[in-house]
Amino acid sequence: MTLRNVPMRAVLALPCLLAALSVSGCAVAVLGTAGVVGLTSVQEKTMGEALDDATASNEIKAKLLTESGAKFAEVDVEVANGLVLLSGRVNEPADRTYAEGIAWSSSRTRDVANEIRIEPPGGFMANVSDEIITGRVRARLIGSSKVKSVNYNIETYDGVVYLMGIARSTEELRRAAEEASVVGGVKQVVSYVRLREAVNRTPAPVTTEAPPPPATYQQAPDASYTTEPMPELTGANYEPGSR
């Protein structure tokens, strides 16, 4: 679920609603705890992980709206295994930075991928086009015998498809991106999908030495000031029709 014109988009996206519920942070609100239990039984994530992601997503969206519904009306929030994906558009660079700060403020956030663009509002039709592409990509993943579609979150902005979630193997990770890349209207596929074994990696045994920092896509921003820009988390890019 996004922050854009929810009632109208909900009507337009109705045919894809059941599929979308399996990976959306809205699943908790619509299905309740019992529904989440059923969904997580077929996903590569635990009930606790699913609830954490849904809670983080709702918390970040609420903070963005509370801060300024006008500034962040076209900012989308997706959370998968603690990785927060911000996409969409804002008018000012400062708003982009502020939105990322809000994403980091959640105690359940492990990493932030800031894909927000600095540009004027895209309008209703641009949003509808992205929703159609998302539905087509979802259908493509559902139809693939090599991809477990319930493990994937899909977000589309201006024809760029963002994939999040958990892959059971490197082959599935690649196949999911390839399936998305051949859908009409897709300009680019950016994958933030992680491998299941990486998510479930057991911690190192306790030693007398100081433990290393947890392995993540990107460390939380340093609180100190610097003249150098902070490095940004980037996903793997796939060109359309790259199968």
MARVO-918376 format. One record per residue (C-alpha): residue in three letters; chain; x, y, z negated. Coordinates in pm, 1 decimal, padded with zeros to 6 digits, always signed. Layout:
<sites>
+--------+--------+----------+----------+----------+
| residu | chaine |       px |       py |       pz |
+--------+--------+----------+----------+----------+
|    ALA |      A |        X |        Y |        Z |
...
+--------+--------+----------+----------+----------+
</sites>
This chain:
<sites>
+--------+--------+----------+----------+----------+
| residu | chaine |       px |       py |       pz |
+--------+--------+----------+----------+----------+
|    MET |      A | +00000.0 | +00000.0 | +00000.0 |
|    THR |      A | +00126.5 | +00345.2 | +00078.8 |
|    LEU |      A | +00051.6 | +00700.1 | -00026.4 |
|    ARG |      A | -00102.2 | +00804.2 | +00309.2 |
|    ASN |      A | -00477.4 | +00847.7 | +00353.8 |
|    VAL |      A | -00557.9 | +00525.1 | +00172.5 |
|    PRO |      A | -00933.9 | +00494.1 | +00234.1 |
|    MET |      A | -00916.9 | +00524.0 | +00615.9 |
|    ARG |      A | -00611.3 | +00303.9 | +00648.4 |
|    ALA |      A | -00771.4 | +00043.2 | +00425.6 |
|    VAL |      A | -01063.7 | +00019.0 | +00669.1 |
|    LEU |      A | -00837.2 | -00001.8 | +00973.5 |
|    ALA |      A | -00613.4 | -00261.4 | +00809.3 |
|    LEU |      A | -00899.9 | -00482.7 | +00688.2 |
|    PRO |      A | -00827.7 | -00774.1 | +00929.5 |
|    CYS |      A | -00475.7 | -00797.5 | +00788.2 |
|    LEU |      A | -00572.8 | -00748.8 | +00424.1 |
|    LEU |      A | -00557.6 | -01111.9 | +00313.8 |
|    ALA |      A | -00211.7 | -01160.6 | +00459.2 |
|    ALA |      A | -00086.4 | -00833.1 | +00320.0 |
|    LEU |      A | -00205.0 | -00908.3 | -00031.9 |
|    SER |      A | +00045.8 | -01190.4 | -00062.7 |
|    VAL |      A | +00340.2 | -00950.4 | -00054.9 |
|    SER |      A | +00199.5 | -00614.8 | -00159.9 |
|    GLY |      A | +00224.0 | -00446.5 | -00495.5 |
|    CYS |      A | -00153.4 | -00402.6 | -00468.3 |
|    ALA |      A | -00205.7 | -00775.3 | -00527.4 |
|    VAL |      A | -00212.5 | -00729.9 | -00903.1 |
|    ALA |      A | -00481.5 | -00462.8 | -00886.9 |
|    VAL |      A | -00701.1 | -00655.3 | -00642.5 |
|    LEU |      A | -00658.2 | -01014.1 | -00757.0 |
|    GLY |      A | -00564.7 | -00976.2 | -01122.8 |
|    THR |      A | -00319.0 | -01194.4 | -01312.5 |
|    ALA |      A | -00483.0 | -01520.6 | -01203.4 |
|    GLY |      A | -00445.7 | -01419.5 | -00840.1 |
|    VAL |      A | -00079.4 | -01340.6 | -00887.1 |
|    VAL |      A | -00025.5 | -01684.8 | -01040.6 |
|    GLY |      A | -00175.0 | -01843.2 | -00728.3 |
|    LEU |      A | +00033.2 | -01629.6 | -00493.1 |
|    THR |      A | +00362.6 | -01683.3 | -00672.8 |
|    SER |      A | +00307.1 | -02059.8 | -00669.9 |
|    VAL |      A | +00380.1 | -02056.2 | -00296.1 |
|    GLN |      A | +00637.3 | -01775.3 | -00296.7 |
|    GLU |      A | +01011.0 | -01797.1 | -00363.2 |
|    LYS |      A | +00965.6 | -01573.2 | -00667.9 |
|    THR |      A | +00838.5 | -01627.7 | -01019.1 |
|    MET |      A | +00524.8 | -01472.4 | -01164.5 |
|    GLY |      A | +00743.8 | -01251.4 | -01379.7 |
|    GLU |      A | +00933.9 | -01123.2 | -01076.1 |
|    ALA |      A | +00610.7 | -01053.4 | -00889.0 |
|    LEU |      A | +00464.4 | -00862.3 | -01183.5 |
|    ASP |      A | +00784.2 | -00662.3 | -01228.3 |
|    ASP |      A | +00783.1 | -00562.0 | -00860.5 |
|    ALA |      A | +00416.0 | -00463.8 | -00867.1 |
|    THR |      A | +00460.7 | -00265.8 | -01187.7 |
|    ALA |      A | +00765.9 | -00082.2 | -01052.5 |
|    SER |      A | +00588.4 | -00001.9 | -00725.1 |
|    ASN |      A | +00279.8 | +00138.0 | -00898.9 |
|    GLU |      A | +00491.3 | +00331.8 | -01148.1 |
|    ILE |      A | +00702.7 | +00498.7 | -00877.7 |
|    LYS |      A | +00400.0 | +00581.9 | -00661.5 |
|    ALA |      A | +00220.8 | +00735.8 | -00958.0 |
|    LYS |      A | +00522.7 | +00950.6 | -01045.2 |
|    LEU |      A | +00555.0 | +01073.2 | -00685.9 |
|    LEU |      A | +00188.4 | +01170.5 | -00672.9 |
|    THR |      A | +00206.1 | +01335.5 | -01013.4 |
|    GLU |      A | +00510.3 | +01537.0 | -00909.6 |
|    SER |      A | +00356.1 | +01657.8 | -00582.4 |
|    GLY |      A | +00090.5 | +01487.6 | -00375.3 |
|    ALA |      A | +00157.3 | +01736.9 | -00094.5 |
|    LYS |      A | +00534.1 | +01681.4 | -00076.5 |
|    PHE |      A | +00526.6 | +01302.8 | -00103.8 |
|    ALA |      A | +00198.2 | +01221.2 | +00072.2 |
|    GLU |      A | +00381.8 | +01041.0 | +00354.3 |
|    VAL |      A | +00635.7 | +00855.3 | +00142.3 |
|    ASP |      A | +00591.2 | +00478.1 | +00125.7 |
|    VAL |      A | +00713.5 | +00261.3 | -00161.5 |
|    GLU |      A | +00782.3 | -00112.3 | -00139.6 |
|    VAL |      A | +00953.3 | -00319.8 | -00409.4 |
|    ALA |      A | +01097.1 | -00669.6 | -00369.7 |
|    ASN |      A | +01308.1 | -00833.5 | -00640.3 |
|    GLY |      A | +01390.5 | -00498.9 | -00793.1 |
|    LEU |      A | +01498.3 | -00341.6 | -00464.8 |
|    VAL |      A | +01295.4 | -00025.6 | -00399.9 |
|    LEU |      A | +01250.2 | +00075.6 | -00036.8 |
|    LEU |      A | +01150.3 | +00437.3 | +00024.7 |
|    SER |      A | +01039.0 | +00519.9 | +00378.5 |
|    GLY |      A | +00833.5 | +00785.6 | +00551.6 |
|    ARG |      A | +00896.6 | +01158.4 | +00576.2 |
|    VAL |      A | +00938.5 | +01475.6 | +00371.9 |
|    ASN |      A | +00994.9 | +01836.1 | +00475.2 |
|    GLU |      A | +01309.6 | +01916.4 | +00276.7 |
|    PRO |      A | +01636.1 | +01730.0 | +00197.3 |
|    ALA |      A | +01586.7 | +01814.0 | -00170.2 |
|    ASP |      A | +01254.0 | +01626.4 | -00166.0 |
|    ARG |      A | +01427.2 | +01318.9 | -00024.0 |
|    THR |      A | +01684.8 | +01326.6 | -00303.0 |
|    TYR |      A | +01418.8 | +01387.0 | -00567.3 |
|    ALA |      A | +01212.1 | +01090.3 | -00447.5 |
|    GLU |      A | +01516.8 | +00866.0 | -00483.6 |
|    GLY |      A | +01569.5 | +00995.8 | -00836.2 |
|    ILE |      A | +01213.3 | +00901.7 | -00922.7 |
|    ALA |      A | +01270.8 | +00552.2 | -00781.3 |
|    TRP |      A | +01576.2 | +00508.6 | -01002.9 |
|    SER |      A | +01378.0 | +00622.8 | -01308.5 |
|    SER |      A | +01189.9 | +00292.6 | -01328.0 |
|    SER |      A | +01345.5 | +00049.3 | -01574.9 |
|    ARG |      A | +01269.1 | -00233.1 | -01329.5 |
|    THR |      A | +01466.1 | -00078.6 | -01042.4 |
|    ARG |      A | +01785.8 | -00261.7 | -00950.8 |
|    ASP |      A | +01864.2 | -00093.9 | -00617.9 |
|    VAL |      A | +01718.6 | +00180.8 | -00399.4 |
|    ALA |      A | +01717.9 | +00192.7 | -00019.7 |
|    ASN |      A | +01630.2 | +00548.9 | +00081.2 |
|    GLU |      A | +01506.4 | +00547.9 | +00441.9 |
|    ILE |      A | +01305.2 | +00871.9 | +00409.3 |
|    ARG |      A | +01345.7 | +01109.6 | +00704.4 |
|    ILE |      A | +01346.0 | +01488.0 | +00700.0 |
|    GLU |      A | +01077.4 | +01589.2 | +00948.5 |
|    PRO |      A | +00727.5 | +01741.6 | +00969.7 |
|    PRO |      A | +00412.8 | +01530.1 | +00913.0 |
|    GLY |      A | +00348.3 | +01270.6 | +01181.0 |
|    GLY |      A | -00028.9 | +01285.6 | +01185.7 |
|    PHE |      A | -00303.7 | +01027.3 | +01163.9 |
|    MET |      A | -00239.7 | +00849.2 | +01494.7 |
|    ALA |      A | +00128.9 | +00792.7 | +01417.8 |
|    ASN |      A | +00031.1 | +00625.9 | +01090.3 |
|    VAL |      A | -00227.3 | +00406.4 | +01262.9 |
|    SER |      A | +00028.8 | +00294.4 | +01520.8 |
|    ASP |      A | +00268.8 | +00188.5 | +01246.4 |
|    GLU |      A | -00006.4 | -00005.9 | +01070.2 |
|    ILE |      A | -00084.7 | -00194.1 | +01390.8 |
|    ILE |      A | +00281.7 | -00286.1 | +01435.2 |
|    THR |      A | +00301.5 | -00406.5 | +01075.6 |
|    GLY |      A | -00001.8 | -00630.3 | +01131.8 |
|    ARG |      A | +00148.6 | -00774.8 | +01449.0 |
|    VAL |      A | +00480.8 | -00846.3 | +01281.2 |
|    ARG |      A | +00297.3 | -01014.0 | +00992.5 |
|    ALA |      A | +00104.5 | -01230.4 | +01239.7 |
|    ARG |      A | +00427.7 | -01320.6 | +01416.9 |
|    LEU |      A | +00590.1 | -01433.7 | +01091.1 |
|    ILE |      A | +00280.4 | -01632.8 | +00992.7 |
|    GLY |      A | +00291.7 | -01809.0 | +01328.8 |
|    SER |      A | +00658.5 | -01905.2 | +01296.7 |
|    SER |      A | +00726.5 | -02256.8 | +01171.8 |
|    LYS |      A | +01074.0 | -02151.1 | +01053.7 |
|    VAL |      A | +00969.3 | -01852.5 | +00841.3 |
|    LYS |      A | +00783.5 | -01864.0 | +00509.5 |
|    SER |      A | +00587.5 | -01544.4 | +00569.1 |
|    VAL |      A | +00455.5 | -01502.1 | +00213.0 |
|    ASN |      A | +00810.8 | -01423.8 | +00101.5 |
|    TYR |      A | +00834.8 | -01110.1 | +00315.6 |
|    ASN |      A | +00729.6 | -00749.1 | +00269.3 |
|    ILE |      A | +00687.5 | -00547.0 | +00589.0 |
|    GLU |      A | +00687.8 | -00169.4 | +00623.6 |
|    THR |      A | +00684.9 | +00023.8 | +00951.5 |
|    TYR |      A | +00771.4 | +00386.7 | +01006.7 |
|    ASP |      A | +00778.4 | +00546.4 | +01353.0 |
|    GLY |      A | +00826.6 | +00207.2 | +01517.4 |
|    VAL |      A | +01111.6 | +00101.6 | +01285.9 |
|    VAL |      A | +01023.6 | -00218.5 | +01100.4 |
|    TYR |      A | +01170.1 | -00273.6 | +00754.4 |
|    LEU |      A | +01179.7 | -00629.4 | +00619.9 |
|    MET |      A | +01218.7 | -00709.2 | +00251.1 |
|    GLY |      A | +01188.5 | -01022.9 | +00043.1 |
|    ILE |      A | +01360.0 | -01357.6 | +00007.0 |
|    ALA |      A | +01486.4 | -01596.2 | +00276.1 |
|    ARG |      A | +01550.0 | -01961.6 | +00203.5 |
|    SER |      A | +01849.5 | -01971.3 | +00439.6 |
|    THR |      A | +02059.9 | -01753.5 | +00667.6 |
|    GLU |      A | +01880.8 | -01910.9 | +00965.1 |
|    GLU |      A | +01540.4 | -01805.3 | +00829.9 |
|    LEU |      A | +01670.8 | -01456.0 | +00758.2 |
|    ARG |      A | +01788.9 | -01422.2 | +01119.3 |
|    ARG |      A | +01472.3 | -01575.9 | +01264.7 |
|    ALA |      A | +01245.0 | -01337.5 | +01070.4 |
|    ALA |      A | +01430.9 | -01037.8 | +01213.8 |
|    GLU |      A | +01417.6 | -01184.5 | +01563.5 |
|    GLU |      A | +01043.8 | -01250.5 | +01542.0 |
|    ALA |      A | +00985.4 | -00889.4 | +01436.1 |
|    SER |      A | +01210.3 | -00750.8 | +01710.5 |
|    VAL |      A | +01000.7 | -00893.4 | +01997.7 |
|    VAL |      A | +00673.3 | -00732.2 | +01885.3 |
|    GLY |      A | +00553.1 | -00459.1 | +02119.3 |
|    GLY |      A | +00618.4 | -00106.8 | +01995.8 |
|    VAL |      A | +00907.8 | -00203.8 | +01769.8 |
|    LYS |      A | +01206.6 | +00027.3 | +01818.4 |
|    GLN |      A | +01434.2 | -00129.8 | +01559.4 |
|    VAL |      A | +01430.0 | -00387.7 | +01280.7 |
|    VAL |      A | +01610.1 | -00310.9 | +00954.7 |
|    SER |      A | +01641.8 | -00607.0 | +00719.3 |
|    TYR |      A | +01688.6 | -00580.3 | +00343.8 |
|    VAL |      A | +01602.4 | -00948.8 | +00299.5 |
|    ARG |      A | +01812.1 | -01138.7 | +00046.3 |
|    LEU |      A | +01895.7 | -01507.7 | +00029.2 |
|    ARG |      A | +01726.0 | -01713.1 | -00242.3 |
|    GLU |      A | +02055.1 | -01848.1 | -00379.2 |
|    ALA |      A | +02188.9 | -01494.1 | -00416.9 |
|    VAL |      A | +01883.0 | -01393.7 | -00618.5 |
|    ASN |      A | +01902.9 | -01706.9 | -00836.6 |
|    ARG |      A | +02280.3 | -01707.9 | -00879.8 |
|    THR |      A | +02363.8 | -01821.2 | -01232.4 |
|    PRO |      A | +02567.6 | -01581.4 | -01446.1 |
|    ALA |      A | +02936.3 | -01644.4 | -01510.4 |
|    PRO |      A | +03026.2 | -01813.4 | -01842.0 |
|    VAL |      A | +03093.1 | -01585.8 | -02136.5 |
|    THR |      A | +03462.7 | -01506.3 | -02190.1 |
|    THR |      A | +03664.2 | -01276.7 | -02412.9 |
|    GLU |      A | +03715.5 | -01036.9 | -02122.2 |
|    ALA |      A | +03473.2 | -00758.0 | -02038.2 |
|    PRO |      A | +03209.2 | -00898.1 | -01798.3 |
|    PRO |      A | +03196.4 | -00753.8 | -01444.5 |
|    PRO |      A | +02901.1 | -00532.7 | -01347.1 |
|    PRO |      A | +02599.3 | -00720.9 | -01204.7 |
|    ALA |      A | +02613.0 | -00784.3 | -00830.6 |
|    THR |      A | +02367.3 | -00554.4 | -00654.0 |
|    TYR |      A | +02326.8 | -00387.5 | -00318.0 |
|    GLN |      A | +02424.0 | -00052.1 | -00468.1 |
|    GLN |      A | +02515.3 | +00070.9 | -00814.8 |
|    ALA |      A | +02293.5 | +00330.5 | -00984.3 |
|    PRO |      A | +02403.6 | +00688.2 | -00907.1 |
|    ASP |      A | +02679.4 | +00829.0 | -01126.9 |
|    ALA |      A | +02551.5 | +01102.8 | -01357.8 |
|    SER |      A | +02868.4 | +01311.3 | -01308.0 |
|    TYR |      A | +02885.7 | +01579.5 | -01040.6 |
|    THR |      A | +03104.5 | +01543.2 | -00735.2 |
|    THR |      A | +03157.7 | +01721.8 | -00407.6 |
|    GLU |      A | +03154.3 | +01390.6 | -00220.3 |
|    PRO |      A | +02813.9 | +01253.5 | -00106.1 |
|    MET |      A | +02697.6 | +00930.2 | -00265.1 |
|    PRO |      A | +02710.8 | +00625.7 | -00033.7 |
|    GLU |      A | +02364.5 | +00506.1 | +00068.6 |
|    LEU |      A | +02230.9 | +00154.3 | +00082.5 |
|    THR |      A | +02176.8 | +00043.3 | +00442.0 |
|    GLY |      A | +02008.4 | -00263.0 | +00585.0 |
|    ALA |      A | +02112.1 | -00495.5 | +00866.8 |
|    ASN |      A | +01993.9 | -00361.9 | +01203.0 |
|    TYR |      A | +01842.7 | -00571.9 | +01482.5 |
|    GLU |      A | +01763.6 | -00437.3 | +01826.9 |
|    PRO |      A | +01422.9 | -00514.3 | +01987.0 |
|    GLY |      A | +01412.5 | -00828.6 | +02197.6 |
|    SER |      A | +01741.6 | -00956.5 | +02055.3 |
|    ARG |      A | +01636.6 | -01322.2 | +02050.5 |
+--------+--------+----------+----------+----------+
</sites>
